[in-house]
């Protein structure tokens, strides 16, 4: 997991990547990288209702990267496409 966090910290502005989320988890954390789907997996403590999981995902990624995060696709899906910067 350390290498996943290190990669997130090095993301360049404008970089786009895919995340698969697992809402209603015991805690919010990086689960790892799914090479088959070329996506990061992130557990979110927030439920998938009233946009709570999306808000928590953006806050978590901002905290991990120290950069602005924009969700491009997947507002109502477990698969999200996000942009850094």
N, C-alpha and C positions, 0 to 999 in steps of 0.2 A: 504494500500500500504506500510505502514511502516514495517509490518511484512515480506513482500516480500523482501524489500531492506535488512532488517536485516538477512534474510535467505541467500541471495546472499553473504553478507559480511562474513558469517560463513562457506561457502563452503570449503570443504577440498580439498587439492591437489589430482588430479586424479579423482575427482567426475565428472560424466557424467549426463547431463540432457537435456531435450527437450524444445525448444522454438518455439513458433509460432509468426512470425513477420507480421507486417502490414506496408509495405513501403508506402512512399508518405504521411506520417502523418504530421500534423502541427508542431509537435515537437517529439524528441526522448525521450521516457519515458517508465517506467514499467506500464503495464496496470493491472496486477494482475496474479493470478494463476488460471488456468482452471483445476479444480479437475477431471472433466469428462475425460479429455485428458491427465491428469498428466503432464501438460506443463505450462510454463510461457508464458504470452503474452506480447510482447514488440512492441510498435509503433516506427517506424524509420522515420525520416525526409527524408532520402535519398531515391531516386527512386530505383526500382528493375531493374536496367540496368547497364551494365559494372561493375558488382561486387560492386557497390557503397553501396548497402544496407548491404551486408555481411561485408564490411570493417567497416561501421558505427556500426554494431552490435558488432563486436569484440572490437572496441575502447570503446564502451559504457560499455561492460561487464568488460573490463580491469579497467576502471575508477571506476566502482561500487565495484569490488572485490579486486582491488589492486594486482591481480594475472594474470599470463599468461593465455590466452584463445585460444583453438584450436577448429576449426570447423571440426567435424568428418563426418557429413552427411548433405545433404540438400543445397549444394551450389547453386542449381537452383530451390529450392523449398521454400515455405513459412514456412515449418516445418524444423527446424534445430536441430541437435544433437551436443552439444558442450561439451568440456572437460576443466576443470579448472586445470591448472598446466602444 
